[in-house]
Amino acid sequence: MAGLKLEVSPRQAVRAVAAVGLLAMLGANLPGHLSYDSVAQLYEGHFHVRETWGPALYAWVLGFFDQFIPGTSLYVTVSGAILFGAIASLPDLRPRTRWLGAVVLAALLFTPQVLIYQGIVWKDVMFANCAVVSSVLIAHAAQRWEERRRRWVLLILALVLMAAGTQVRQNGIIAGGFAAIAVGWIGAQGRWRRGLIWGVGAFAALLVTGWAETKLSEPAKAPKDTATSTGIHIVQTYDVIGAATLDPDYRLDVLAAVDPAAAKAVRERGKLDWSGRRVDFLDRDTAIQGPVNALPDAAWSRQWIDLVTHHPALYLRVRLEDFRWVFFPPVIDWCLPVYVGVDAPAEKMAPLGLKHRFAQSDAQLNNYASWFLGTPVYEHLTWTLVCLVVGGLLLWRRERADIPMAALQLAGAAFAASFLIISIACDYRYLYFTDLAAMVGLVYAAIDPPTPWRFPPSRG
């Protein structure tokens, strides 16, 4: 009797590894890990209310899945399945698949950013998944550009996902912008005016779709959404207090003209509480919060403008200190590198049927993640460099599917750079998109390596 001979191709191996990775992630994390932010947004989605300035769309998404299976297990499953499904489809973008793709994917599945983070119910994870999957869909559309019906189905799906991502992460519009550039490049077909129409049209559609998704997700009689204005005010306040802390000679003349006592208190308390690590240290000090709140937002805005326009070197010092903590934290343990379990105030969890959880399995996951702390695997700098290198190689080869995947890599690097301007805390999750974009780009490149010494540039 002849023995059975099982032949597995590299393409099948990539898909099998992706399937095993999804099952491993779900097995390790279900029903999901929820911090206070997660529970608060699930509460809003479940009861159709608005009590925080978190994104209304994310609350709606959590509430949508919660109505079928209470909690977040279904949401985590669907979110993970969409991402891993997109990864499994990567071999279809290339004419050939090398075993290196399966090996690289298998290695990346062991990283906490994939194994654990995909089970954390955070808007940062949703944004990263939406942006990555959208870029993969655009790449598939590029491969089938002449098939109009399939192209439009793929582009519309990509639009819906990318728009959702931009609504749950404010600077997520950066990923949308790069995706629109990729669509314009592909649609140009050698004619720059046509490419401009495709690109501008894609970006306009993104803005309109995102606005519509948020409007449709807001509960009835919801208060006015002040997330953007609140965020801007926090950044400006943080910058001004940081400037007064780093340079005692920096004058708070605009604030002092409005309320001298409050401006004096801000300076005196700020040097005790301000840190580039996170703005929360200021929020927790009631002695400074009184004076901060006593000064009108307009005064803080004018003082911030004075800082940026008349003291740009000092402003850059403040921003570099903030960026240092979020991009390359001196002590990563202080920057919430991972979160496992469930924890929030009882008044939020009880109505949802949730209980505090930090089981043995959560402790094991936390311990597992700690093995990677302090290594290049757990550093945004590593993955930003990967984005730049992979993006550069893909732009060298420039085949159709390479353009959206290169755009994803450049978006990952640009997204990280944007925190030079907006960073207010060093939580690792804020730059999670950069890590995930780099990882997916690395798998794509490994499937059929764009080595410049073997593949001349393609003009197609």
N, C-alpha and C positions, 0 to 999 in steps of 0.2 A: 504493500500500500504506500503510495507516494505521500511524503509528508506535505503538510500545508505550507505554502510559501506566501508570506505576507509582505507585500511591497508597499511602502509608504513614501510618497513623494514629498519633497520639501514644502510644496504648497499645502498639502494635507497636514504636514507636521505643524506648520504655523497655525492652522485653524485648530488643530487638536490642542496645542499648547494654550491658545487663547481660551478654548472651552474649559480646559482644566483650571486655568487661572481664574476664570469667572466663578467656577464652583468652589475653588479654594477660598476666594475672597468672601463669597456669601457664607460659606461654612464657618469662617473665622469671625464674621462680624454681625450676622443677623441676630436680632432685628434692627441693628444699627446703633451707633453711638451718638448721644445727644447732649450737648452742652446747654447752658441757659439760653443762648441765642436760638438753638434748634427748637427747644421746647416752646419758647415764646412765639416763634413763627408757626409751629404746628398748632399751637393754641389759637392763634389768629385765623389760620386756615380752617380749623375744625369748627370754630364758632362764628366765622365770618365777621370778624371785628378787626379794628385797627387800633393797637395800643402802643406800638413801637414805631420807629422810623426805619425799620428794616424793609426790604423790598416787598411790595404787596404781591407781586407775581410769585415769589418764592413761597410765601404763605399759602397762596392759592394752590400751587402745585402740591405742596405737602397735604393740604386739606383734600384735594382731589383724590389722591391715592388712599388717604386715611378713610374715606367713605366706603371703600371696598373692603379693605382689611385694616382695622384700627391700628394706629401706630405708623411706623416708617418702614416696615419690612418690605412691603410691596414697592415703595418708592426706591429703596436701596437696590432691590432686585432689578427693576426696570432701568434705573440709571446705569447700573453696572453692565447690564445686558447690552444696552445701546453702545457703550464705549467698547466693550470687548468684541461686539459684533463688528464695529467699524475697524478695529484692529485686525480681526480675522479676514476682513475684505481687502486688506492692503495688497496681498499677492495678485489680486485681479487688476491692479493698477500697473503691473509690470509684465513684460513679455516672458520673463523667466523668474524663478524663485530659487535662491540659494539656501543651503542648510544654515548658513550664518544667521538668516532671519529668525529661524526657530530658536537657535541658541541664544541670540540676544534677547528675544522676547522672554524666554524662560528665565534668564537672569534678572530681567527687570521686574518680573512678577514677584520676586522675592523682596523687592524694596518696600519699605513701609509706605511710600507714596502711592503704591498700587495695592498692596495687600491689605493695608489698614485704612488709608485715607478714603478709599472708595466706599468704605462702610461708615464714614463720618457724615452726619447730616448737617452739612454746612453749605451755604450759598456759594462759597469759593469753589467747592467741588462741583456743584451744578454748573457754574459758569465754565470751568475748565472742560468738563465733559461736553457741554454744548458747543463750545468753540472748536474743540478738537474734532468732534464728529461732523460738525458743519464743514470744516475744511476738507475732511475726507470725502464727504458727499460732493463738494465742488470738484475735487480731483476726479471722482467718477464721472461727473458731468462733462469735464474736460475730455475724458477719454471717449465719450459718446456724443460729442458736440453735434455731429451731423444727424443724430437720431433725435429729432426735435421733441417728440413727446417724452421720451425718457430723460432728455436733458432738462426739460422744464420741471418734471416731477422731482428730480434730484435737486435742482436749484431752489425750488419752493420749500422742500424739506430743510435744506441748508439755511434758507432765510428764516424760517420759523425758529429753528434751534439757535442760530446766532443772535437773532433779535431777543430771544428769551435770555440768553447769556448776558447781553448788554444791559438788560433790565435788572439783573440781580447783582451785578458788579459794575459800579459806575465807570471805572476806567476800562471796562471790557469793550468799550467802543473802539479801542485800539485794535483788538483782534478783528472786529467788524470792518474797520477801515482797510486793513491789509487784505482781508478776504475780498472786499470790493475791488481793490487794485488787481488782485488775481483774476477776478471775473472779467475786468476790463482788458487785461492782457490777453486772456484766452479769446475773448469775444472780438478783439481787434482784427485778428487774422491778417495782420500786415497793414491795416489801415488805422492810423492813430485817431482819426475823428470817430470812427466806429467804436474803437476801444474806449474813448472818453465817454461816449454815450452809455456803453455797457457799465463802465465803472461808476459814473455818477448816478446812473439809474439804480444800480445795485445798492449804493450807499443810501440813496433817498428812500428806497424801498425798505431798507433796514431800519431807518429812523421811524418811518411811518408804522411799520409792523411792530416795532418795539413799543411805541407809544400806544398802539391799539391793544397790545397784549396787557400792558399795565392797566389801562383804563377798564378793560373787561374783567380784570382780576380784582379790582378794588371792590370791597363790599359796599352795600347800600349805606348812604349817609356817612361815608368815611370822611374823617377830617382832611383838610388840605395836606397834601404830601409836601413836607418841608425837608426831606432827606438831603437834597442837594444844597440848599441854603444852610442847613445845619452843619453839614460836612464842611462847607467852605468856611463858616465861622469858626469851627473847631480848629481847622488848619491855621487860619490867620492868628487866632489867639495863641496857639501853641508856638508859632513862629516868633511872635512878638515877645512873649515871655522868655523864649529861648535866647533871643537876641539880648535882652536885658540881663540874662544870666551869664552868657558868655562874654559880654562886654559891659562892665559896670558903667562905662562912660556913655553908653547909648542912651539918649534922652527920650523919654516917653512924653514928648511935648503935646502931642495931639490928645492923648488920654488925660494928661494933667490939666489941659485947658477945659475939659469937660467936668472932671472930678479929681482934684488934686489929691485928696485923701485916698481915694480908691487907687489911683496910679501909684502912689507911694507904697500902699499895701501890696500891690501886684509885684512891684520890684523887690520888696523885702521878702515876701513869701516865695516868690518865684525861684530865687536862687536856692531855696531849701527843697523845693518840690520838683522843679523841672528836671527832666532826664530825656535824652534821645531815645531811651528804651521804650517809653510809652507815655501817652498823654494822661492815662488813668491816674498817675500820681498826683496830678493837679486836681483832677475831679474828686479825689478822696479827701482833699484838705478843705474843710469848711472855712478855714481862715482866709483862704484865697478865693474860694468860690463866691463869697459875698461881694467882694470888690469887683471880681470879673463880671458878675451878673449886673452889678450896679452901672457898669459902663455900657452904653448902647452899642449895638452891633456896628452901626455906622462909624462910630469912633474907632473901634478895633480895625475896621476895614481901612480907614484913612491912615491909621498908624502903620498898618501892614504895608500899604502902598508906599509910605515914606521909607520904610525899611528896605523894600525891594528897589526903589528908584534912587534913593540917596545913599544907601549903605549896602550895595550889592555883595561886597566881599563878606560882610557879616551875615547877610542872609544866606549866602552859600555855605558858610561855616555851620550855621544852624541846620540847614538841609542835609549837609554831608554827615553830620552827627546822627541825624534821624535815619538817613539812608544806610549808614554803616550798620546800625542795629538790625534793620529788617533784611538787608541783603547779605551781610556777612557778620552775624551777631558774635560778639566776643565770648558770650556764654549762652549757648543755644538753649540750655535748660531753662533759662529765664524767659524764653520766647514761645512757650507752648508748642513744642515741636510735634506733639501728637496728643490726641484726646481719645480716651476710651471710657465706656460706661455710660451711665445716664445720671444727670444731676441738674436740678433746678429747684426753685422754691416750691414747697408743697402745694401752694394755692394754684400754681400753674399745672403741676403734674397730676394732682388728684382728679380734676375734672376730665382729664384725658385717659384716666386709668393707668397712668405710668407710676412706677416706683423707682426709687433710687437704686442704682445698680453699679456695683464694681465687683463682678464675680471673679472667680479664679481664672477664667478664660481671658477676662479683661486685663488682669494683672500679667498674664503670660504675654499678651500682645504688647503691653506697655514695656515689659522687659525686653521683648524681641526688638522693638523699635530702638531701645537704648543702645543696642549693639552697634547701630549705625551712626549714633551721634558722634560728632567730631571727625567723621570720615568724609571724603569727597562726595559720597552718595547722598549725604544729608546737607548739602550746601547749594544754595541757589547759584552761586558763582559757577559751579561745575556745569549745571544744566544750562545756564546762559551761554557759556562757551560752546556747549554742544549745539545749542540753537544756531549760533553764529557759524560754526564750522559746517554743520549739515546744511544749513540754508545756503551757504556759499557754494558748496559742492552741487547742490540741486540747481542753483542758478547757472552754474557752469554747464551742466548737462542740458537743462532747459527743455526737456520734453514736456508734453502737455500736462500730465499729472504732476510733474515736478513743480510747476508754478504755484498751485494752491498749497502744496506741502512746504515749499520754500517760504511762502507768505506766512504760513503757520509758525515756522521757525523764527522769522524776523519779528512776528507779532509777539512771540514769547520773550524775546530779548527786549523789545520796545516796552512791553508791559512791565517788565522788571525795572527798566529805567524810569518809568513814570513815577515810581515811588520816591524818586529823588525830590519830587515836588509835593507829593500828597501824603507821604508816610506819617502816621501818628502813633504807630505801635509796631512791635517787632514780631508779632505772631507769624509762625512759619507758613500758615495757611494762606496768607495774603498773596504770596507769589507761587502758589501751587500750580497755577496755569503754566508758568514758565517750565517747571519740572515736567509736567505731563506732556506739554507740547514737545519738549526735547526728547522724551522717551519714545513717543509715537514716531517722531521724525527719525530717530535712531533705528527703530525697527524697520521703517520704510526704506531707509538707506541700506540697511543690512540685507534686505530681501534681494536687492539687485544693486550692489554698490556703485555709486556714481564716481568712480575713480577717474580723475582727470587725465591720467596717463594712459587710460584704456579707452575712454569714451570721448570723442571730439564733441564740441558743442553742437546741439541740434537746433535748427532754426524753425522747426515745425511747431 
